[in-house]
Amino acid sequence: MISIFSRIKGDKMIWASAALLAIFSFLPVYSSSSNLAYLYGDGSTFPYLVNHFIYLFLGFVIMFFIHKVPYHYFVGLSILMLPLLILLLIFTVSQGMVIDGANASRWISIPFINKTFQTSTLASVVLLAYVARYLAKMKDQTFTFKQSIIPLWLPVAAVLGLILPANFSTTAILFFMVLVLTFIGGYPWKYLMIIIGTGIVCLALFMLTAKAFPGLFPNRVDTWISRIETFTNDEVTEADYQIEKAKIAIASGGVTGKGIGKSVQRNFLPQSSSDFIYAIIVEEMGLIGAFGVMLAYLMLFFRIIIVATKANTVFGKLLTIGVGLPIIFQALVNMAVAVELFPVTGQTLPLISSGGSSIWMTCLSLGMVLSVSAKRQEEIQKEESETLVDEENPLEILSEAI
């Protein structure tokens, strides 16, 4: 065990925050899985707890191995992986997978193990690493809109366009993160306004086309369009039902909550162990649990910013921001949905909600951040060792002074 901890590099607070969230997650996942156990199992929540443990274990294995990879390797890997991910997204959209009778073209089936994987999560990480690479490459050059269309915005448009029909919320978050990253990377604001305007026009055209030809996009278009529509009016839908139950759970939690495992609304919320797990946390642990979870994410956010500011290369800074901030933003979106500040999005609570794709890609992103942090620590240790060697050779210092 000591040898394992000695091999862990990078920011220790990021490791601690991730481990704390992972350990904490067993309580709400075990509690909120009761409705799934009743509907699809024999009434036992233990198998769901075991699955969650396996997902987290594999996630931390991914994090460990990725943080050992020198982060400058991600420059080439992002270039190699992006075309492959675009092909994978095309396959995902075209195969039209069905899960429990519902269209689920966001997912592909993993052979031999009877599991599914959400390809858009991996595509998001790879795309943001690719954008960071391009911005770092252009740091000493003048940005021109025409020259950036093919190397920057064409891949972004391809990925977003393939994710959009099946997953609007991921598309919106990814587009926003790309805009934030390009702005931080020095891309001219006037060009970003053109991109934003183009994105709005393309989205409007897509929605109009989907409304005019309902069978043209046989995916989740109707679902996310209805979620946006019902968020702004009083029509009662399944999404409203989930929100109402989530608000009841939050309101009944009080300051200290009903107690761990004593949630009532977990039996009524269809996605109590994933999309609405924050409501179950508040119901069982009250405001103390709610603010505790928020504090853990804020600590993670603070350390990500510290790693970004201390990185010695532009790519290291942009990579840390590009893959690190979406974790925090996704957590905030999940919490906002539970209190009806946002329409239902389907975004999970990173490292807490059940589900392999989200956990694995969160750990992948944190591994890349830790790789940047580990490199900086190596540089500091090298500088300190060189200083120590100089101090141990007074004759050399005297000769240099003479």
CORDA-V979014 format. One record per pair of residues at least 4 apart in sequence whose C-alpha atoms are under 8 Angstrom apart, sorted by the first residue. I is the first residue (numbers start at 1). GAP is how many residues later the second one is. D is the distance in Angstrom with one decimal. If there is no record, write none. Layout:
((I | GAP | D) (I | GAP | D))
This chain:
((1 | 4 | 6.5) (2 | 4 | 6.2) (3 | 4 | 6.4) (4 | 4 | 6.8) (8 | 56 | 7.3) (9 | 58 | 7.6) (9 | 59 | 7.9) (9 | 361 | 7.4) (9 | 364 | 7.9) (9 | 365 | 5.3) (10 | 57 | 7.7) (10 | 360 | 4.9) (10 | 361 | 6.6) (10 | 362 | 7.6) (10 | 363 | 4.7) (10 | 364 | 3.9) (10 | 365 | 7.6) (10 | 367 | 6.8) (11 | 4 | 6.7) (11 | 292 | 7.7) (11 | 296 | 7.7) (11 | 359 | 6.3) (11 | 362 | 5.9) (11 | 363 | 7.1) (12 | 4 | 6.1) (13 | 4 | 5.9) (13 | 287 | 7.6) (13 | 290 | 6.9) (14 | 4 | 6.1) (14 | 286 | 5.9) (14 | 289 | 6.4) (14 | 290 | 7.7) (14 | 352 | 7.9) (14 | 356 | 7.8) (15 | 4 | 6.1) (16 | 4 | 6.0) (17 | 4 | 6.2) (17 | 279 | 6.2) (17 | 280 | 7.7) (17 | 282 | 7.1) (17 | 283 | 6.1) (18 | 4 | 6.1) (18 | 282 | 7.8) (18 | 333 | 7.3) (19 | 4 | 6.1) (20 | 4 | 6.0) (20 | 276 | 7.9) (21 | 4 | 6.0) (21 | 272 | 7.7) (21 | 275 | 7.2) (21 | 330 | 6.1) (21 | 331 | 6.3) (22 | 4 | 7.2) (22 | 34 | 7.0) (22 | 329 | 5.5) (22 | 330 | 6.1) (24 | 4 | 7.8) (24 | 328 | 7.5) (25 | 4 | 6.1) (25 | 326 | 7.1) (25 | 327 | 4.5) (25 | 328 | 7.1) (26 | 4 | 5.8) (26 | 23 | 7.0) (26 | 26 | 7.7) (26 | 27 | 8.0) (26 | 326 | 7.7) (27 | 4 | 6.2) (27 | 233 | 7.3) (27 | 234 | 7.8) (28 | 4 | 5.7) (28 | 232 | 7.9) (28 | 233 | 7.8) (28 | 245 | 7.3) (28 | 249 | 6.9) (28 | 252 | 6.8) (28 | 253 | 6.1) (29 | 4 | 5.9) (29 | 19 | 7.9) (29 | 20 | 6.9) (29 | 23 | 7.8) (29 | 244 | 5.5) (29 | 248 | 7.6) (29 | 323 | 7.6) (29 | 324 | 6.8) (29 | 325 | 6.5) (30 | 4 | 7.5) (30 | 15 | 6.3) (30 | 16 | 7.4) (30 | 18 | 7.1) (30 | 19 | 5.7) (31 | 14 | 7.9) (31 | 229 | 7.6) (31 | 230 | 5.1) (31 | 231 | 7.9) (31 | 232 | 7.6) (31 | 235 | 7.8) (32 | 231 | 7.8) (32 | 234 | 5.3) (32 | 235 | 7.8) (32 | 240 | 5.5) (32 | 241 | 5.1) (32 | 245 | 7.2) (32 | 248 | 7.0) (33 | 4 | 6.2) (33 | 12 | 5.9) (33 | 15 | 6.8) (33 | 233 | 7.8) (33 | 239 | 7.2) (33 | 240 | 5.7) (34 | 4 | 6.2) (34 | 9 | 7.0) (34 | 10 | 7.3) (34 | 11 | 5.7) (34 | 232 | 7.3) (34 | 233 | 7.0) (35 | 4 | 6.1) (35 | 231 | 6.7) (35 | 232 | 5.1) (35 | 233 | 7.6) (35 | 235 | 7.8) (36 | 4 | 5.7) (36 | 5 | 7.0) (37 | 4 | 4.5) (37 | 5 | 6.2) (37 | 6 | 4.6) (37 | 7 | 5.6) (37 | 8 | 5.6) (38 | 4 | 6.4) (38 | 5 | 4.6) (38 | 6 | 7.6) (39 | 4 | 7.9) (45 | 4 | 6.5) (46 | 4 | 6.3) (47 | 4 | 6.2) (48 | 4 | 6.1) (49 | 4 | 6.2) (50 | 4 | 6.3) (51 | 4 | 6.2) (52 | 4 | 6.2) (52 | 302 | 6.0) (52 | 303 | 7.2) (52 | 304 | 7.8) (53 | 4 | 6.0) (54 | 4 | 6.1) (55 | 4 | 6.0) (55 | 300 | 7.3) (55 | 301 | 5.3) (55 | 304 | 6.8) (55 | 305 | 7.3) (56 | 4 | 6.2) (56 | 295 | 7.7) (56 | 300 | 7.9) (56 | 303 | 6.6) (56 | 304 | 7.6) (57 | 4 | 6.3) (58 | 4 | 6.2) (58 | 302 | 7.3) (59 | 4 | 6.2) (59 | 300 | 6.1) (59 | 301 | 4.6) (59 | 302 | 7.8) (59 | 303 | 8.0) (59 | 304 | 5.4) (59 | 305 | 7.4) (60 | 4 | 6.0) (60 | 303 | 6.3) (61 | 4 | 6.3) (62 | 4 | 6.0) (62 | 298 | 7.2) (62 | 301 | 6.5) (62 | 302 | 6.1) (62 | 305 | 7.3) (63 | 4 | 6.0) (63 | 300 | 5.0) (63 | 301 | 5.4) (63 | 302 | 7.9) (63 | 303 | 6.5) (63 | 304 | 4.3) (63 | 305 | 7.8) (64 | 4 | 6.6) (64 | 303 | 6.6) (65 | 4 | 6.9) (65 | 302 | 7.6) (66 | 298 | 6.8) (66 | 301 | 5.0) (66 | 302 | 6.2) (66 | 305 | 7.1) (67 | 300 | 4.5) (67 | 301 | 5.8) (67 | 302 | 7.5) (67 | 303 | 5.3) (67 | 304 | 4.2) (67 | 305 | 8.0) (67 | 307 | 7.5) (68 | 303 | 6.3) (69 | 4 | 7.2) (69 | 302 | 6.5) (70 | 4 | 7.9) (70 | 301 | 6.1) (70 | 302 | 7.6) (70 | 305 | 7.1) (71 | 4 | 7.8) (71 | 245 | 7.3) (71 | 297 | 6.7) (71 | 300 | 5.6) (71 | 301 | 5.8) (71 | 304 | 7.8) (72 | 4 | 7.9) (72 | 243 | 7.9) (72 | 244 | 7.8) (73 | 4 | 6.3) (74 | 4 | 5.8) (74 | 55 | 7.2) (75 | 4 | 6.8) (75 | 54 | 7.4) (75 | 55 | 7.1) (75 | 58 | 5.8) (76 | 4 | 6.3) (77 | 4 | 5.8) (78 | 4 | 5.9) (78 | 48 | 5.6) (78 | 49 | 7.3) (78 | 51 | 6.0) (78 | 52 | 5.1) (78 | 55 | 8.0) (79 | 4 | 7.6) (79 | 51 | 6.5) (80 | 4 | 7.2) (81 | 4 | 6.0) (81 | 45 | 6.9) (82 | 4 | 6.2) (82 | 41 | 7.4) (82 | 44 | 6.3) (82 | 45 | 6.7) (82 | 48 | 7.6) (83 | 4 | 6.4) (84 | 4 | 6.2) (85 | 4 | 6.1) (85 | 34 | 7.9) (85 | 37 | 7.9) (85 | 38 | 5.9) (86 | 4 | 6.3) (86 | 37 | 7.7) (86 | 72 | 7.3) (86 | 73 | 6.3) (86 | 76 | 7.9) (87 | 4 | 6.3) (88 | 4 | 6.1) (88 | 31 | 7.2) (89 | 4 | 6.2) (89 | 30 | 6.5) (89 | 31 | 7.1) (89 | 70 | 7.7) (89 | 73 | 6.2) (89 | 74 | 7.2) (90 | 4 | 6.1) (90 | 72 | 6.6) (91 | 4 | 6.0) (92 | 4 | 7.0) (92 | 5 | 7.9) (92 | 13 | 6.0) (92 | 14 | 6.4) (92 | 15 | 6.4) (92 | 16 | 6.0) (92 | 27 | 7.3) (93 | 12 | 5.4) (93 | 13 | 6.8) (93 | 69 | 7.2) (93 | 73 | 7.4) (94 | 11 | 7.7) (95 | 10 | 7.0) (96 | 7 | 6.8) (96 | 8 | 6.7) (96 | 9 | 4.7) (96 | 123 | 7.3) (97 | 6 | 6.2) (97 | 7 | 5.3) (97 | 8 | 5.1) (97 | 9 | 7.9) (97 | 10 | 6.8) (97 | 11 | 7.0) (98 | 4 | 5.4) (98 | 5 | 4.6) (98 | 6 | 5.2) (98 | 7 | 7.2) (99 | 4 | 6.5) (99 | 5 | 6.0) (103 | 116 | 6.2) (103 | 117 | 7.0) (104 | 62 | 7.7) (104 | 115 | 7.2) (104 | 116 | 7.5) (105 | 61 | 6.1) (105 | 114 | 6.3) (105 | 115 | 7.8) (106 | 12 | 5.7) (106 | 13 | 6.8) (106 | 14 | 7.1) (106 | 57 | 7.7) (106 | 60 | 5.7) (106 | 61 | 6.9) (107 | 9 | 6.1) (107 | 10 | 5.3) (107 | 11 | 4.5) (107 | 12 | 6.4) (108 | 8 | 5.4) (108 | 9 | 5.4) (108 | 10 | 6.6) (108 | 11 | 7.2) (109 | 5 | 6.9) (109 | 6 | 5.9) (109 | 7 | 4.4) (109 | 8 | 6.4) (110 | 4 | 6.2) (110 | 5 | 5.3) (110 | 6 | 5.5) (110 | 7 | 6.8) (111 | 4 | 7.6) (117 | 239 | 7.4) (117 | 240 | 5.6) (118 | 4 | 7.7) (118 | 239 | 5.8) (119 | 4 | 6.3) (120 | 4 | 6.0) (120 | 43 | 6.3) (120 | 50 | 7.6) (121 | 4 | 6.7) (121 | 236 | 6.9) (121 | 237 | 7.0) (121 | 240 | 6.4) (122 | 4 | 6.3) (122 | 239 | 6.2) (123 | 4 | 5.9) (123 | 36 | 7.3) (124 | 4 | 6.2) (124 | 50 | 6.5) (125 | 4 | 6.3) (125 | 198 | 6.1) (125 | 236 | 7.5) (125 | 240 | 6.9) (126 | 4 | 6.1) (127 | 4 | 6.2) (127 | 28 | 7.9) (127 | 29 | 7.1) (127 | 32 | 7.8) (128 | 4 | 6.1) (128 | 49 | 8.0) (128 | 50 | 6.7) (128 | 191 | 7.5) (128 | 194 | 5.5) (128 | 195 | 6.4) (129 | 4 | 6.2) (129 | 190 | 5.8) (129 | 193 | 6.7) (129 | 194 | 7.0) (130 | 4 | 6.4) (131 | 4 | 6.2) (131 | 21 | 6.8) (131 | 47 | 7.4) (131 | 50 | 7.8) (131 | 51 | 7.6) (132 | 4 | 6.1) (132 | 49 | 7.3) (132 | 50 | 8.0) (132 | 53 | 7.8) (132 | 183 | 6.1) (132 | 186 | 5.3) (132 | 187 | 5.5) (132 | 190 | 6.8) (133 | 4 | 6.1) (133 | 182 | 6.1) (133 | 186 | 7.7) (134 | 4 | 6.3) (134 | 17 | 7.8) (134 | 18 | 7.0) (135 | 4 | 6.2) (135 | 47 | 7.1) (135 | 50 | 5.7) (135 | 51 | 7.7) (135 | 52 | 7.8) (135 | 180 | 7.7) (136 | 49 | 7.4) (136 | 178 | 5.5) (136 | 179 | 5.0) (136 | 182 | 7.5) (138 | 4 | 7.3) (138 | 5 | 7.3) (139 | 46 | 7.7) (139 | 47 | 7.7) (139 | 175 | 7.7) (143 | 4 | 7.7) (143 | 5 | 7.3) (143 | 44 | 6.5) (143 | 45 | 7.2) (144 | 4 | 6.3) (145 | 4 | 6.4) (145 | 46 | 6.3) (147 | 4 | 7.7) (148 | 4 | 5.3) (148 | 5 | 6.6) (149 | 4 | 4.9) (149 | 5 | 5.9) (150 | 4 | 5.0) (150 | 5 | 7.5) (151 | 4 | 7.1) (152 | 4 | 6.6) (153 | 4 | 5.9) (154 | 4 | 6.1) (155 | 4 | 6.2) (156 | 4 | 6.1) (157 | 4 | 5.7) (158 | 4 | 6.3) (159 | 4 | 6.3) (160 | 4 | 5.9) (160 | 11 | 5.7) (160 | 14 | 7.8) (160 | 15 | 7.4) (161 | 4 | 7.5) (163 | 4 | 5.8) (163 | 5 | 7.3) (163 | 7 | 7.5) (163 | 8 | 6.1) (164 | 4 | 5.0) (164 | 6 | 7.8) (164 | 7 | 5.5) (165 | 52 | 6.9) (165 | 54 | 6.4) (165 | 55 | 6.5) (165 | 56 | 5.7) (166 | 53 | 5.5) (166 | 54 | 4.9) (166 | 55 | 6.4) (167 | 4 | 6.4) (167 | 53 | 7.0) (167 | 57 | 7.8) (168 | 4 | 6.1) (168 | 56 | 6.6) (168 | 177 | 8.0) (169 | 4 | 6.2) (169 | 176 | 5.4) (169 | 177 | 7.4) (169 | 178 | 7.5) (170 | 4 | 5.9) (170 | 177 | 7.7) (171 | 4 | 6.0) (172 | 4 | 6.2) (173 | 4 | 6.1) (173 | 153 | 7.7) (173 | 157 | 7.9) (174 | 4 | 6.1) (174 | 152 | 7.9) (175 | 4 | 6.3) (176 | 4 | 6.2) (177 | 4 | 6.0) (177 | 145 | 7.1) (177 | 148 | 7.9) (177 | 149 | 6.8) (178 | 4 | 6.0) (178 | 144 | 7.7) (179 | 4 | 6.1) (179 | 13 | 7.2) (180 | 4 | 6.2) (181 | 4 | 6.0) (181 | 137 | 7.0) (181 | 140 | 7.2) (181 | 141 | 6.0) (182 | 4 | 6.4) (182 | 5 | 5.3) (183 | 4 | 5.3) (183 | 5 | 7.1) (183 | 6 | 6.9) (183 | 9 | 7.8) (184 | 134 | 7.9) (185 | 133 | 7.0) (187 | 4 | 7.5) (187 | 5 | 7.4) (188 | 4 | 6.5) (189 | 4 | 6.4) (190 | 4 | 6.7) (191 | 4 | 6.5) (192 | 4 | 6.1) (193 | 4 | 6.1) (194 | 4 | 6.1) (195 | 4 | 6.0) (196 | 4 | 6.3) (197 | 4 | 6.3) (198 | 4 | 6.1) (199 | 4 | 6.1) (200 | 4 | 6.1) (201 | 4 | 6.2) (202 | 4 | 6.1) (203 | 4 | 6.2) (204 | 4 | 6.1) (205 | 4 | 6.0) (206 | 4 | 6.1) (207 | 4 | 6.1) (207 | 18 | 7.9) (208 | 4 | 6.1) (209 | 4 | 5.9) (210 | 4 | 5.4) (210 | 5 | 7.9) (210 | 6 | 6.8) (210 | 7 | 6.5) (210 | 11 | 7.1) (213 | 4 | 7.9) (214 | 4 | 7.5) (217 | 4 | 6.8) (220 | 4 | 6.5) (221 | 4 | 6.1) (222 | 4 | 6.0) (223 | 4 | 6.3) (224 | 4 | 6.3) (224 | 121 | 7.8) (225 | 4 | 6.3) (226 | 4 | 5.9) (227 | 4 | 6.0) (227 | 12 | 6.6) (227 | 116 | 6.2) (227 | 117 | 6.4) (228 | 4 | 6.8) (228 | 115 | 6.2) (229 | 4 | 6.6) (230 | 4 | 6.6) (230 | 5 | 5.8) (230 | 6 | 7.5) (230 | 7 | 7.3) (230 | 10 | 7.5) (231 | 9 | 7.9) (231 | 111 | 8.0) (231 | 112 | 5.6) (236 | 4 | 5.8) (236 | 5 | 7.3) (237 | 4 | 6.3) (238 | 4 | 6.3) (239 | 4 | 6.3) (239 | 105 | 6.5) (240 | 4 | 6.0) (241 | 4 | 6.3) (242 | 4 | 6.1) (242 | 27 | 5.9) (242 | 28 | 7.3) (243 | 4 | 6.1) (243 | 94 | 7.7) (243 | 95 | 6.5) (243 | 96 | 7.5) (243 | 97 | 6.6) (243 | 101 | 7.8) (244 | 4 | 6.2) (245 | 4 | 6.2) (245 | 20 | 6.4) (245 | 23 | 7.1) (245 | 24 | 6.4) (246 | 4 | 6.3) (246 | 19 | 7.4) (246 | 23 | 7.3) (246 | 30 | 6.9) (246 | 33 | 5.4) (246 | 34 | 7.7) (246 | 92 | 5.9) (246 | 93 | 7.4) (247 | 4 | 6.0) (247 | 32 | 7.3) (247 | 91 | 6.8) (247 | 92 | 6.1) (247 | 93 | 8.0) (248 | 4 | 6.0) (248 | 17 | 7.6) (249 | 4 | 6.3) (249 | 14 | 7.8) (249 | 15 | 7.6) (249 | 16 | 5.8) (249 | 30 | 5.8) (249 | 31 | 6.4) (249 | 33 | 7.1) (249 | 34 | 5.0) (250 | 4 | 7.5) (250 | 29 | 5.5) (250 | 30 | 7.5) (250 | 32 | 5.4) (250 | 33 | 5.2) (250 | 36 | 7.6) (250 | 89 | 8.0) (251 | 32 | 7.4) (252 | 5 | 7.5) (252 | 6 | 7.8) (252 | 31 | 6.0) (253 | 4 | 4.2) (253 | 5 | 6.0) (253 | 29 | 5.6) (253 | 30 | 3.8) (253 | 31 | 6.1) (253 | 32 | 6.8) (253 | 33 | 4.6) (253 | 34 | 7.4) (254 | 29 | 7.4) (254 | 32 | 5.1) (254 | 33 | 6.5) (255 | 30 | 7.7) (255 | 31 | 4.6) (255 | 32 | 4.7) (255 | 33 | 6.3) (256 | 28 | 7.8) (256 | 29 | 5.5) (256 | 30 | 4.4) (256 | 31 | 6.3) (256 | 32 | 6.1) (256 | 33 | 7.8) (257 | 25 | 6.6) (257 | 26 | 5.4) (257 | 27 | 4.5) (257 | 28 | 4.1) (257 | 29 | 3.7) (257 | 30 | 7.3) (258 | 4 | 6.0) (258 | 5 | 6.9) (258 | 25 | 6.3) (258 | 26 | 4.7) (258 | 27 | 6.6) (258 | 28 | 7.4) (259 | 4 | 7.6) (259 | 25 | 4.8) (259 | 26 | 6.0) (260 | 24 | 5.2) (260 | 25 | 6.6) (261 | 23 | 6.9) (262 | 22 | 6.3) (263 | 17 | 6.6) (263 | 20 | 6.2) (263 | 21 | 5.7) (264 | 4 | 7.8) (265 | 4 | 6.1) (265 | 15 | 7.3) (266 | 6 | 5.6) (266 | 14 | 6.6) (269 | 7 | 7.5) (271 | 4 | 5.5) (271 | 5 | 5.8) (271 | 6 | 7.5) (272 | 4 | 4.9) (272 | 5 | 5.0) (272 | 7 | 7.9) (272 | 8 | 6.9) (273 | 4 | 5.0) (273 | 80 | 5.9) (273 | 81 | 6.0) (274 | 74 | 5.5) (274 | 75 | 7.1) (274 | 79 | 4.5) (274 | 80 | 5.4) (274 | 81 | 7.3) (275 | 59 | 6.8) (275 | 71 | 5.6) (275 | 72 | 5.9) (275 | 73 | 4.9) (275 | 74 | 7.0) (275 | 78 | 7.2) (276 | 4 | 7.0) (276 | 58 | 7.5) (276 | 62 | 6.2) (276 | 72 | 7.9) (277 | 4 | 6.3) (277 | 72 | 7.4) (277 | 76 | 6.4) (278 | 4 | 6.3) (278 | 12 | 7.6) (278 | 56 | 7.6) (278 | 57 | 6.3) (278 | 60 | 6.9) (278 | 71 | 7.5) (279 | 4 | 6.2) (279 | 59 | 6.0) (280 | 4 | 6.1) (281 | 4 | 5.7) (281 | 5 | 7.2) (281 | 8 | 6.5) (281 | 9 | 6.8) (282 | 4 | 4.5) (282 | 5 | 6.2) (282 | 7 | 6.1) (282 | 8 | 5.4) (285 | 4 | 4.7) (285 | 5 | 7.2) (286 | 4 | 6.3) (287 | 4 | 5.9) (288 | 4 | 6.0) (289 | 4 | 6.2) (290 | 4 | 6.4) (291 | 4 | 5.9) (292 | 4 | 6.3) (293 | 4 | 6.5) (294 | 4 | 6.1) (295 | 4 | 6.1) (296 | 4 | 6.3) (297 | 4 | 6.1) (297 | 31 | 6.4) (297 | 34 | 7.7) (298 | 4 | 6.1) (298 | 30 | 7.8) (299 | 4 | 6.3) (300 | 4 | 6.2) (300 | 28 | 7.9) (301 | 4 | 6.3) (301 | 23 | 7.8) (301 | 24 | 7.1) (301 | 27 | 6.4) (302 | 4 | 6.3) (303 | 4 | 6.2) (304 | 4 | 6.2) (304 | 16 | 6.8) (304 | 17 | 7.3) (304 | 20 | 6.4) (304 | 21 | 7.7) (304 | 65 | 7.3) (305 | 4 | 6.2) (305 | 15 | 8.0) (305 | 16 | 7.3) (306 | 4 | 6.2) (307 | 4 | 6.1) (307 | 10 | 7.7) (307 | 13 | 7.2) (307 | 62 | 7.5) (307 | 65 | 7.3) (307 | 66 | 5.7) (308 | 8 | 6.9) (308 | 9 | 4.4) (308 | 10 | 7.3) (308 | 12 | 5.6) (308 | 13 | 6.5) (309 | 8 | 6.6) (310 | 7 | 7.9) (310 | 66 | 7.4) (311 | 5 | 5.7) (311 | 6 | 5.6) (311 | 61 | 6.7) (311 | 62 | 7.2) (311 | 65 | 6.3) (312 | 4 | 7.0) (312 | 5 | 7.7) (312 | 64 | 7.3) (313 | 4 | 6.4) (314 | 4 | 6.2) (315 | 4 | 5.8) (316 | 4 | 6.1) (316 | 56 | 6.0) (317 | 4 | 6.4) (318 | 4 | 5.8) (319 | 4 | 6.1) (319 | 5 | 7.9) (319 | 49 | 7.9) (319 | 50 | 7.4) (320 | 4 | 5.5) (320 | 5 | 7.9) (320 | 48 | 7.3) (320 | 49 | 5.1) (320 | 52 | 7.2) (321 | 4 | 5.5) (322 | 4 | 7.2) (323 | 4 | 7.5) (323 | 42 | 5.4) (323 | 43 | 7.6) (323 | 45 | 7.7) (323 | 46 | 7.4) (324 | 4 | 7.3) (324 | 41 | 6.3) (324 | 42 | 6.6) (324 | 45 | 6.7) (325 | 4 | 6.2) (326 | 4 | 5.8) (327 | 4 | 6.3) (327 | 23 | 6.6) (327 | 35 | 6.7) (328 | 4 | 6.3) (329 | 4 | 6.2) (330 | 4 | 6.2) (330 | 17 | 6.6) (330 | 18 | 7.3) (330 | 19 | 7.0) (330 | 20 | 7.3) (331 | 4 | 6.3) (331 | 17 | 7.3) (331 | 18 | 5.1) (331 | 19 | 6.1) (332 | 4 | 6.0) (333 | 4 | 6.1) (333 | 9 | 7.2) (333 | 14 | 7.2) (334 | 4 | 6.6) (334 | 11 | 7.8) (334 | 12 | 8.0) (334 | 13 | 5.8) (334 | 14 | 6.1) (334 | 15 | 5.9) (335 | 4 | 6.8) (335 | 14 | 7.9) (336 | 4 | 6.1) (336 | 5 | 5.0) (336 | 6 | 5.7) (337 | 4 | 5.7) (337 | 5 | 4.8) (337 | 6 | 6.0) (337 | 7 | 5.8) (337 | 8 | 7.3) (348 | 5 | 5.8) (348 | 10 | 7.1) (349 | 4 | 5.1) (350 | 8 | 6.6) (350 | 9 | 6.4) (350 | 12 | 6.6) (351 | 7 | 7.6) (351 | 8 | 5.4) (351 | 11 | 7.1) (354 | 5 | 7.9) (355 | 4 | 6.6) (356 | 4 | 5.9) (357 | 4 | 6.1) (358 | 4 | 6.0) (359 | 4 | 6.2) (360 | 4 | 6.1) (361 | 4 | 6.1) (362 | 4 | 6.2) (363 | 4 | 5.9) (364 | 4 | 6.4) (365 | 4 | 6.4) (366 | 4 | 6.1) (367 | 4 | 6.1) (368 | 4 | 6.6) (369 | 4 | 6.4) (370 | 4 | 5.9) (371 | 4 | 6.2) (372 | 4 | 6.5) (373 | 4 | 6.3) (374 | 4 | 6.3) (375 | 4 | 6.4) (376 | 4 | 6.3) (377 | 4 | 6.1) (378 | 4 | 6.1) (379 | 4 | 6.2) (380 | 4 | 6.2) (381 | 4 | 6.1) (382 | 4 | 6.2) (383 | 4 | 6.2) (384 | 4 | 6.1) (385 | 4 | 6.2) (386 | 4 | 6.3) (387 | 4 | 6.3) (388 | 4 | 6.3) (389 | 4 | 6.5) (390 | 4 | 7.4) (390 | 6 | 7.5) (390 | 7 | 7.1) (391 | 6 | 7.8) (393 | 4 | 6.6) (394 | 4 | 6.1) (395 | 4 | 6.1) (396 | 4 | 6.2) (397 | 4 | 6.2) (398 | 4 | 6.2))
